[in-house]
């Protein structure tokens, strides 16, 4: 009798466990279908970035192994989506030269980016010395003598998508803008952008 009771209890427990598993699978399946439908309806596109102006207020590479720079860039970002807004936070920006950072990261305020809209950011970066290799310091002096300097403006942070009352989790965003500027040693002020600076956006 005891064995029969145990078998009955095991059978009931097994049935309950099987039903729970089926319920969880059904919920996950429905959630997946819902997510697919939402994606098909909204089809979110990544934001687009481009640099439209650059200025240098200080650039000193004559005290190796340190470099000091103060620059300002105007970056235009476009939200191409009709139904999805962007929420940015933890945004920071810095400048690199020959794959070495030449300005410390500058924090930017949170940004809400409406649908089908364009926002301009004009951060001032730098202001303190940064250690660099001798190759970077010498390369910058040579490029200034030539009159063309290649820089990379980098923005990093977190991005959320918003559709109506629905907000997604935070995704990392990494924007790299490569640009060539006309710059001679000792020049201060607005810099001519050479070509069309391109920005690569990873989300």
Kinemage of the C-alpha trace (Angstrom):
@kinemage 1
@onewidth
@group {chain A} dominant
@subgroup {mainchain}
@vectorlist {calphas} color= white
{ca unk a 1} P 0.000 0.000 0.000
{ca unk a 2} L 2.831 2.367 0.843
{ca unk a 3} L 4.513 1.662 -2.481
{ca unk a 4} L 1.253 2.252 -4.323
{ca unk a 5} L 0.837 5.574 -2.524
{ca unk a 6} L 4.342 6.608 -3.443
{ca unk a 7} L 3.783 5.696 -7.094
{ca unk a 8} L 0.552 7.697 -7.139
{ca unk a 9} L 2.255 10.690 -5.532
{ca unk a 10} L 5.155 10.467 -8.015
{ca unk a 11} L 2.690 10.281 -10.866
{ca unk a 12} L 0.838 13.354 -9.618
{ca unk a 13} L 4.099 15.257 -9.106
{ca unk a 14} L 5.286 14.248 -12.560
{ca unk a 15} L 2.030 15.398 -14.130
{ca unk a 16} L 2.241 18.727 -12.291
{ca unk a 17} L 5.868 19.227 -13.371
{ca unk a 18} L 5.021 18.381 -16.971
{ca unk a 19} L 2.143 20.862 -16.978
{ca unk a 20} L 4.394 23.575 -15.507
{ca unk a 21} L 7.037 22.958 -18.172
{ca unk a 22} L 4.420 23.170 -20.916
{ca unk a 23} L 3.100 26.410 -19.456
{ca unk a 24} L 6.585 27.980 -19.311
{ca unk a 25} L 7.337 26.888 -22.885
{ca unk a 26} L 4.019 28.360 -24.063
{ca unk a 27} L 4.731 31.681 -22.322
{ca unk a 28} L 8.227 31.868 -23.826
{ca unk a 29} L 6.848 30.993 -27.256
{ca unk a 30} L 4.182 33.687 -27.053
{ca unk a 31} L 6.759 36.222 -25.815
{ca unk a 32} L 8.984 35.376 -28.768
{ca unk a 33} L 6.114 35.751 -31.230
{ca unk a 34} L 5.147 39.086 -29.643
{ca unk a 35} L 8.728 40.363 -29.847
{ca unk a 36} L 8.924 39.304 -33.513
{ca unk a 37} L 5.656 41.069 -34.340
{ca unk a 38} L 6.782 44.245 -32.558
{ca unk a 39} L 10.096 44.171 -34.453
{ca unk a 40} L 8.337 43.629 -37.790
{ca unk a 41} L 5.955 46.541 -37.091
{ca unk a 42} L 8.535 49.027 -35.799
{ca unk a 43} L 11.771 47.810 -37.427
{ca unk a 44} L 14.048 50.025 -35.323
{ca unk a 45} L 16.958 51.646 -37.116
{ca unk a 46} L 20.160 52.761 -35.437
{ca unk a 47} L 20.774 56.491 -34.905
{ca unk a 48} L 23.003 58.236 -37.418
{ca unk a 49} L 25.868 60.565 -36.494
{ca unk a 50} L 28.082 62.981 -38.404
{ca unk a 51} L 30.605 65.660 -37.491
{ca unk a 52} L 29.844 69.046 -39.052
{ca unk a 53} L 32.477 71.281 -37.429
{ca unk a 54} L 35.642 71.197 -35.342
{ca unk a 55} L 37.685 73.788 -33.477
{ca unk a 56} L 40.967 73.686 -31.560
{ca unk a 57} L 41.706 76.008 -28.651
{ca unk a 58} L 44.862 74.308 -27.426
{ca unk a 59} L 47.102 71.554 -28.772
{ca unk a 60} L 50.551 71.095 -27.273
{ca unk a 61} L 52.687 68.043 -27.988
{ca unk a 62} L 56.059 69.647 -27.211
{ca unk a 63} L 56.353 68.261 -23.665
{ca unk a 64} L 56.802 64.497 -24.112
{ca unk a 65} L 55.495 62.091 -22.970
{ca unk a 66} L 52.458 64.313 -22.395
{ca unk a 67} L 50.028 66.046 -24.714
{ca unk a 68} L 47.441 68.672 -23.813
{ca unk a 69} L 44.490 69.522 -26.015
{ca unk a 70} L 41.232 71.454 -25.824
{ca unk a 71} L 38.879 70.983 -28.757
{ca unk a 72} L 35.231 71.396 -29.637
{ca unk a 73} L 33.197 69.372 -32.090
{ca unk a 74} L 29.659 69.787 -33.348
{ca unk a 75} L 28.048 66.412 -33.897
{ca unk a 76} L 24.638 66.046 -35.515
{ca unk a 77} L 22.661 62.922 -34.698
{ca unk a 78} L 19.582 61.844 -36.616
{ca unk a 79} L 16.772 59.539 -35.462
{ca unk a 80} L 15.412 57.965 -38.676
{ca unk a 81} L 12.564 56.073 -36.970
{ca unk a 82} L 8.896 57.061 -37.301
{ca unk a 83} L 7.652 55.315 -34.151
{ca unk a 84} L 10.714 54.844 -31.942
{ca unk a 85} L 12.509 57.401 -29.776
{ca unk a 86} L 15.973 57.085 -28.245
{ca unk a 87} L 17.019 57.670 -24.655
{ca unk a 88} L 20.755 58.155 -24.095
{ca unk a 89} L 22.552 58.159 -20.763
{ca unk a 90} L 26.083 57.647 -19.428
{ca unk a 91} L 27.349 59.346 -22.575
{ca unk a 92} L 31.010 60.306 -22.738
{ca unk a 93} L 33.221 61.640 -25.523
{ca unk a 94} L 36.958 61.706 -26.139
{ca unk a 95} L 39.447 62.201 -28.984
{ca unk a 96} L 42.105 59.782 -30.144
{ca unk a 97} L 45.016 60.186 -32.532
{ca unk a 98} L 46.748 57.193 -34.093
{ca unk a 99} L 44.696 54.904 -31.827
{ca unk a 100} L 45.844 56.649 -28.639
{ca unk a 101} L 43.572 58.764 -26.450
{ca unk a 102} L 44.681 62.409 -26.363
{ca unk a 103} L 41.836 63.871 -24.263
{ca unk a 104} L 40.258 62.533 -21.058
{ca unk a 105} L 36.601 61.423 -21.377
{ca unk a 106} L 34.044 64.220 -21.045
{ca unk a 107} L 30.625 63.283 -19.651
{ca unk a 108} L 27.519 64.514 -21.476
{ca unk a 109} L 24.027 65.018 -19.999
{ca unk a 110} L 21.250 62.469 -20.692
{ca unk a 111} L 19.465 62.991 -23.999
{ca unk a 112} L 15.941 62.168 -25.178
{ca unk a 113} L 15.812 61.953 -28.973
{ca unk a 114} L 12.339 62.246 -30.514
{ca unk a 115} L 11.229 60.354 -33.615
{ca unk a 116} L 12.279 61.707 -37.027
{ca unk a 117} L 14.316 64.525 -35.477
{ca unk a 118} L 17.855 65.878 -35.531
{ca unk a 119} L 19.851 66.949 -32.478
{ca unk a 120} L 23.172 68.835 -32.440
{ca unk a 121} L 25.764 68.260 -29.719
{ca unk a 122} L 28.766 70.587 -29.272
{ca unk a 123} L 30.953 69.120 -26.532
{ca unk a 124} L 34.241 70.716 -25.486
{ca unk a 125} L 36.784 67.977 -24.798
{ca unk a 126} L 40.224 67.995 -23.206
{ca unk a 127} L 41.675 70.619 -20.936
{ca unk a 128} L 44.239 68.462 -19.145
{ca unk a 129} L 47.407 66.597 -20.054
{ca unk a 130} L 47.373 62.963 -21.165
{ca unk a 131} L 50.412 60.664 -21.416
{ca unk a 132} L 51.162 59.399 -24.940
{ca unk a 133} L 53.917 57.529 -26.696
{ca unk a 134} L 56.806 59.341 -28.375
{ca unk a 135} L 55.493 58.159 -31.766
{ca unk a 136} L 52.210 59.971 -31.187
{ca unk a 137} L 53.881 63.208 -30.128
{ca unk a 138} L 56.316 63.141 -33.062
{ca unk a 139} L 53.587 62.120 -35.500
{ca unk a 140} L 51.383 65.001 -34.444
{ca unk a 141} L 54.236 67.490 -34.919
{ca unk a 142} L 54.894 66.078 -38.407
{ca unk a 143} L 51.205 66.186 -39.373
{ca unk a 144} L 50.907 69.773 -38.140
{ca unk a 145} L 53.904 70.716 -40.256
{ca unk a 146} L 52.186 69.101 -43.257
{ca unk a 147} L 48.878 70.798 -42.415
{ca unk a 148} L 46.581 67.743 -42.215
{ca unk a 149} L 45.790 65.884 -38.991
{ca unk a 150} L 43.653 62.756 -38.733
{ca unk a 151} L 41.553 62.502 -35.560
{ca unk a 152} L 38.936 60.133 -34.214
{ca unk a 153} L 36.032 61.395 -32.117
{ca unk a 154} L 34.536 58.626 -29.974
{ca unk a 155} L 31.198 58.663 -28.146
{ca unk a 156} L 30.194 55.824 -25.827
{ca unk a 157} L 27.230 55.301 -23.537
{ca unk a 158} L 23.918 53.524 -23.093
{ca unk a 159} L 20.900 53.602 -25.391
{ca unk a 160} L 17.268 52.599 -24.833
{ca unk a 161} L 14.520 52.347 -27.438
{ca unk a 162} L 11.109 53.827 -26.576
{ca unk a 163} L 7.898 53.060 -28.444
{ca unk a 164} L 4.880 54.629 -26.778
{ca unk a 165} L 4.934 53.543 -23.132
{ca unk a 166} L 7.310 50.637 -23.856
{ca unk a 167} L 11.009 51.021 -23.072
{ca unk a 168} L 13.678 48.450 -23.789
{ca unk a 169} L 16.654 47.648 -21.610
{ca unk a 170} L 19.901 49.539 -21.994
{ca unk a 171} L 22.178 48.719 -24.905
{ca unk a 172} L 25.768 49.840 -25.217
{ca unk a 173} L 26.380 52.338 -28.012
{ca unk a 174} L 29.790 53.086 -29.512
{ca unk a 175} L 30.222 55.813 -32.137
{ca unk a 176} L 33.518 56.353 -33.982
{ca unk a 177} L 33.903 59.405 -36.223
{ca unk a 178} L 37.085 59.569 -38.311
{ca unk a 179} L 37.934 62.993 -39.668
{ca unk a 180} L 40.785 64.894 -41.251
{ca unk a 181} L 41.233 68.544 -40.323
{ca unk a 182} L 43.406 71.261 -41.767
{ca unk a 183} L 45.666 72.209 -38.864
{ca unk a 184} L 49.003 74.044 -38.699
{ca unk a 185} L 51.087 74.300 -35.548
{ca unk a 186} L 50.083 77.250 -33.387
{ca unk a 187} L 46.679 77.650 -35.075
{ca unk a 188} L 43.695 78.311 -32.789
{ca unk a 189} L 40.062 78.460 -33.876
{ca unk a 190} L 37.680 76.803 -36.316
{ca unk a 191} L 39.249 74.030 -38.383
{ca unk a 192} L 38.369 73.152 -41.967
{ca unk a 193} L 37.029 69.604 -42.306
{ca unk a 194} L 38.608 67.783 -45.221
{ca unk a 195} L 36.234 65.449 -47.039
{ca unk a 196} L 33.044 64.082 -45.495
{ca unk a 197} L 33.719 62.734 -41.994
{ca unk a 198} L 32.071 59.352 -41.533
{ca unk a 199} L 30.740 57.888 -38.280
{ca unk a 200} L 30.370 54.220 -37.525
{ca unk a 201} L 27.621 53.342 -35.007
{ca unk a 202} L 27.633 50.066 -33.067
{ca unk a 203} L 24.655 49.233 -30.824
